Amino acid sequence: MRPTYIKICGLSTAETVDAAIRAGVDAVGFVFAPGSPRLIDADTARTLAARVPAQVETVGVFRAQPVDEVLATASRAGLTTIQLHGGEDENSFERLRAEGFRTIRALDISTYLERPDASPADRLLIDAIEPGGGKRFDTGLLQARPPGGFWLLAGGLDPDNVAAAVRAARPSGVDVSSGVESSRGVKSVELIRAFVSAVRTA
Ligand SMILES: O=C(O)c1ccccc1NCC(=O)[C@H](O)[C@H](O)COP(=O)(O)O
């Protein structure tokens, strides 16, 4: 069986990017959604992404931003992958792919349950209602509509609960932000290490 894919989202310092890579993550995320406590600019992301080895994905996270702006930011930052949290139309993902980016469509659990097949992206991420909010959703709801293909579980995961969540929901991968922070928006090297190690025990 393939190991669970791990994405650490909302990184903003070289120290925590390096820690995530050393811990063995598959992807690091940089948030460009206005209003986020993890917001960074394209030039900062470019400096951080330059530290990341080629086998680790660099993901730009956007919410309700025009596709031209998304492409300009992700290109300037030199990222491999774009994750959209709403506001996109059905053509957005095709356009991002045509420009050479891998894509992730993030859906909150309610939207997913209403439209489970609404995923023209390469991957699906199923999240709680408020992205980056550190709140869990009831993964038992997924039993009614088990996701097919590659999908990431997100929403309120942390080093203490992630192994049980992986055993219960069997996602292809997990995504975390708040659960590896010492305070809102501030990532912790120790919690990143603990999270990755907990996923590996699942
Ligand atoms: O992290 C944010 O602040 C954010 C803001 C707007 C759109 C998306 C955002 N984050 C997306 C992520 O991929 C988070 O890691 C995911 O929602 C899980 O967050 P958390 O519940 O805090 O672990």
The ligand as a Tripos MOL2 file, in Angstrom:
@<TRIPOS>MOLECULE
LIG
   23    23     1     0     0
SMALL
NO_CHARGES

@<TRIPOS>ATOM
      1 O1         -5.0080   28.3860    5.8830 O.co2     1 LIG1
      2 C1         -5.7110   29.3550    5.5980 C.2       1 LIG1
      3 O2         -5.7020   30.3870    6.2920 O.co2     1 LIG1
      4 C2         -6.6010   29.3150    4.3990 C.ar      1 LIG1
      5 C3         -7.3300   30.4660    4.0620 C.ar      1 LIG1
      6 C4         -8.1420   30.4550    2.9450 C.ar      1 LIG1
      7 C5         -8.2370   29.3330    2.1570 C.ar      1 LIG1
      8 C6         -7.5150   28.1800    2.4910 C.ar      1 LIG1
      9 C7         -6.7070   28.1590    3.6050 C.ar      1 LIG1
     10 N1         -6.0190   27.0080    3.9690 N.pl3     1 LIG1
     11 C8         -6.1630   25.7980    3.2330 C.3       1 LIG1
     12 C9         -5.5910   24.5460    3.7040 C.2       1 LIG1
     13 O3         -5.1810   23.7230    2.8900 O.2       1 LIG1
     14 C10        -5.6120   24.1440    5.1550 C.3       1 LIG1
     15 O4         -4.4780   23.4010    5.4360 O.3       1 LIG1
     16 C11        -6.8250   23.2680    5.4130 C.3       1 LIG1
     17 O5         -7.9470   24.0700    5.2570 O.3       1 LIG1
     18 C12        -6.8190   22.6710    6.8400 C.3       1 LIG1
     19 O6         -6.6910   23.6720    7.7910 O.3       1 LIG1
     20 P1         -6.6910   23.3100    9.3500 P.3       1 LIG1
     21 O7         -8.0690   22.9210    9.7120 O.co2     1 LIG1
     22 O8         -6.2610   24.5830    9.9880 O.co2     1 LIG1
     23 O9         -5.6830   22.2150    9.5390 O.co2     1 LIG1
@<TRIPOS>BOND
     1     1     2 2
     2     2     3 1
     3     2     4 1
     4     4     5 ar
     5     4     9 ar
     6     5     6 ar
     7     6     7 ar
     8     7     8 ar
     9     8     9 ar
    10     9    10 1
    11    10    11 1
    12    11    12 1
    13    12    13 2
    14    12    14 1
    15    14    15 1
    16    14    16 1
    17    16    17 1
    18    16    18 1
    19    18    19 1
    20    19    20 1
    21    20    21 2
    22    20    22 1
    23    20    23 1
@<TRIPOS>SUBSTRUCTURE
     1 LIG1         1 GROUP 0 **** ****
